[in-house]
């Protein structure tokens, strides 16, 4: 029960169309977050990893200005010398790039300035896909789309997208673009994995309705679906991501307790299917018809080799049904894994009507 089909590597890397753009991309996208100080500080090794991914058939690379404060973009730029036109290159803007409060967000002022910095670091004169890394409640979406449209019309950007936007903001952006004559978002980049399935309820259907491509991030759920994080293994909360985002890794929290239990069951499913948990997770992420590509983010060459091998794995309906029983469709076991939370949920004052006060006489 639960066997998977072996396909030729060429078939595993068969290109998919990114939304309605006509741009062809590989089912795996090389994520560059781990290149630089956040992961692998060795530029030459990182470049070799990028070249190996391209040689294996990937043609899609995704980075962001904020990754290692621009260092990731610089590494990618060096790696793509002589190969730029063969690669679909994506980057993102939104996160703070300095202490100045205007060096962040989705305003025209920042977008127009920051795209120039990304172009310089990437050593290119155009970006294939420029994405807003997160929603910005302080900026009208009309302002953002207007600025991005100008970049497309100038030739500096080929297509635009969003990342970790809720379904209602994805729809709003489509409507505003149509109403105001702006270029529209052609793809969304949300978190998605066996443990983080919230986007199946509304985000993926919205993207399918509007013909948007979907590039999913963290298909291994931040390392939870590699088999390294298990009930009997201690999680070092003083290092790495566990230290930076403890709510996603603290084994005492209810959402993470549920993830630990799910991992134990998923390991059994993977064993019955004859593949590793990592390969099961990647094959799951690319199986949904609304998903265009899944981002893999290796830090070492060994990790890349293992991740690429998952391209040969196709899950049958019996395996997908068992996964549904462990983590139901549309369910994110730990809300902290959702990627973005509206600020109104974190600010009590936004949920409470001001109390009337009487003047003191």
N, C-alpha and C positions, 0 to 999 in steps of 0.2 A: 504493500500500500504506500502511496505517496512517492513513487519514483518520479524523476524529472527527465525531460527529454534532453539529450545532448545534441547541440547544433554546432555547425561550423562557426569558427570565430567570425568569419566575414558576415554570416547571418546575424550573429549576436550584436555586431556593430552596425547593422543596417541603419541607414540614416532615417531620421524622422523630420517632418516639417514643423518648424517653430510657429505654431498658430497659423495665421493666414499670411505670414510674411514671405513665404516661398523659400526662406532660409533653411537649409538642410543641416541638421545637427545630429551628433551621435547620441545614443540612448544613455550614455554616461557623459557627464560634464566634469572636467577636471577642476575641482575647487582649489583655490590657491591660498586659503586662509592660513594653512600650516607652513607656508614659505616665508621665512623671516623670523623675527624675534618671538612671535607667538608660538612657533613650532620648531622649524629647522633653520637655524641661523646661517648655515653653510650655503652660500649663494650658488656655488658651483654644483653641489650635490642637488640642490633644488632644481637647477636648470637641467641636470641630467634626468631627473624624475619627469619634468615637463616634456623633454624630448622623447623619453621612453613611452609616455602616454600617447603622444602624437604618432609615434612610430607604430603603436599598437592599434591605431585606427580612430582614436578620439580626435575630433576636430573642434571641440567646444571647450573654452577655458573661461572660468568665472572668478573674478576677484572683487576687491572693494578698496576704496581709498583708505578706510579706517584700519584695514588689516596690517598690523605692525606699523601703524602710522605712515603708510605709504610704501613701506619696504617691499611688501608683496607685489604691488604694481611694478616696482622697479625691477624685481627679479623676473617677473613675467615679460616685461619689456625686453630685457636682455636675452631671455630664452627664445623670443619670437623673431629675433633678427634673422632675416633671410627666409622666414617662414610665415610672415604676418598675413599675407593674402590667402593662405591655406587654412587659416584659423578663424572661427567665429569667436570674437573676443567680447566678453561682457564684464562690466564693472558697475559699481554702485556708489551712491552718495547719500548722505543724510546724517551720519554719526559725527560727533564732535571731532574736529581736526585741530583744535587749539582752544585756548582759554576764552577767546572772544566769543560772546554769545551769538554773533552772526556767522561764525565759522561752523555752521551745522544747519540741519533742517532742510526743508524743501522749498525755500524761497527762491524767487528769480535771482536775487542778489547773490545768493550762495551758489546756486546751480551753475550760473554763467561763469562764476569765478573758478569753481572747483573742477569743472570739466576740463579747463585748460591745464590745471595741475595734473589731472589724471592722464591727459594726452601726453604731457611732458614725461611723466614717470614711465608710461607705457611705451614711449618712443614711437608713437604712431600719430597719424593725422586724422584718424577716424576710429570710432568705437562702434562695434556692430550692435551692441545692446547696452543701453544705459538705463539703470534701474534706480528707483527710489527705495532705499534700504529699509525704511519703515514709514508708516504714516506720520504726518506732522499736523497735529490738531490746531496749531497756531497759524497754518498757512492754508488759504483757500485753494482747493484743488484746481480751480481755474487759473490761478497764478502759476502753479507748478506746471500744468499742461501747456500753458502759453509759452513758458520759458523753454520747455523741452521741445515743443514744436519748432521754435526758432532754431534750435540746435540741429534738428533733423533737416530743416530746409536749408541750413547753411552747409550741410554735408559733414559736419563733425560727428554726428550720430546717425546711425542707420535705422534703429528701432528703439522704442522705449518700453519700460516695464515697471512693475511694482514688486515689492517683496514683503511678505508677511502682512498684507493688507486683509482686513476682514471682508467678508462677502459684500456687505452693504457699501463699503467704500470702493470696492472693485466696480460694482454696478454704478455708483454715483460718478466715478471717473469716466465710465463709458458714456453715460448720459450727457455729462458736461462737455466731453469732447465732441459729441454729435451736435449738441446745441450751439456751441461756440465756434465750431469749425476748426478744432484743434486736432493734432495727431493723437491717436488713442494708444493706451497701453496695449501692447501686443502679447504680453506674457505676465505671469505672476510667479514669484518664487517663494513658496511657503514651506514650513516644516512638515515632513511626512515620513512616517515609518510605521511598522507594525504596532508600536507602542503609542504613537501619536497620530491618530486617525481622524482628528476633528475636522479636517478640511473636506472629508468625504461628504459631510452633511450639506454644506452650502458653497464653500469656496470652489471646489472642483466643478459642481454643476454650473455655477455662475461662469466660470472660465470656459466650460464647454459651450454654454449658451452663446457667449460672445466670441467664440472662435479664438480664444487665447491659448497660447502655449503655456505649459506649466513645467517649471524646473524645480524639483523638490530638493530641499536641503536637509541635512542630517538624517539620511535614510537608515543609518546605524544608531540613531537615537543617542548621539553623543557618546558612543562607545558601549552602550548597554547591550547592543545586539552583536557584539563580538565574542561574547562568552567570558570576558574578563571580569565583569561585575556580576557576582553571584551571591547567594545567601551565605555561603561559608567563607567568602572572601571579604576581608576587611577593606573598606573604602577609606583611603587616606584623605581626610578632609582638609589637610594643610597644603595640598599641592594642586597645581593645574586648575582645570575647570571646576573641580569639587570645591576648591577654595574660593574661586571667583563667583560661582553660582551654586552655593550649597543647597538651595531649594530643589535643585534638579538631581542631587546626588546623595543627600543625607539619608541613610538607610532607615532612620527612625521615623521619617515622614510617611504618612499614609499612602500618598501617591507613589512613592518609591518602593514601599512595601509591596504594593500591587504590581509594580514593574518587576521586582525580584521574583515574585511568584509566576508571572507570565513568562519570564525568561526560562525558568526551569521547564515549563511545558513546551516552549518553543524549541528548546534543545532536543527534546524527544521527537518533535515533528521533523526537525532537520535530519536527525539520525535516521528516521524511517524513510525520509526522502533521499537519503544517500548523499547529502551535501552538508556543508558547514553552516552554522547559524548565520555567519556573515553573508554567505552566498544566498541563503534563504531570504534574508532581509533585503538585499539588493534586488533580487528577482521579484519580490513582493512589490517593492516601490515602483518598478518599471512596468508591472503587469496591469495597472489601472489604465483604462483607455483615455482618461483625461490627463495622464502624465506624459510629457514629452521626453524629459531627460532627468536623471537622478545625479546629484552632485556627489562625487567621491573626493575626499580630502586627505590623501596620503601625506604622511610626514617623512616616510622612508621609502626606499626603493622596494624593500620587501613587502611593505604594506600595499604599494601600487600593484605589484605582481599578483598578490592574493585578490585584490579587488577586481582586477581585470579578468581574472578567471571566472568570476560570477557571470560574465556575459554569455557563458555557455549554458546557463541554467534557465530552464523554463518550468514554472510550477503548474502542475495539473489542478483541475477543479477540486480534487479530493484534498490536496494540500491547502489550497486557499480556504476551503470550507473548515478545515481544522483550525486554521489561524483565526477565522471569524468566531469560532467558539471560544477561543482563548481571549481575544480582544475584539469585542463586537464592532462592526462598522460604525464609523462616526465618533468613536470614543477615544479620548486622550486620557490615559490613566492618571497622569499628573498634570494639572492645569499649568504648572510652571514651565512645561515644555512647549506651550503654545506659541512662544516666540515674541508675542507682543500683548500688552494689556492696556486697554484704554486708560489714560490718566485719571478719568473720573472715578475709576474703581479704587485708586490709591489715595485719593484726596477726599477725606470725610466731608470737608466743607462743600464739595461739589454735589453732595447728596442731601444736604440739609438746608432747609429754607431759613434765611436769617430771621432771628427773633426780633420782634418790635421792641424798642426801648422807650421808656417814658422819660421825658425831660425832667431833670432834677431842678426843683424851684427853690 
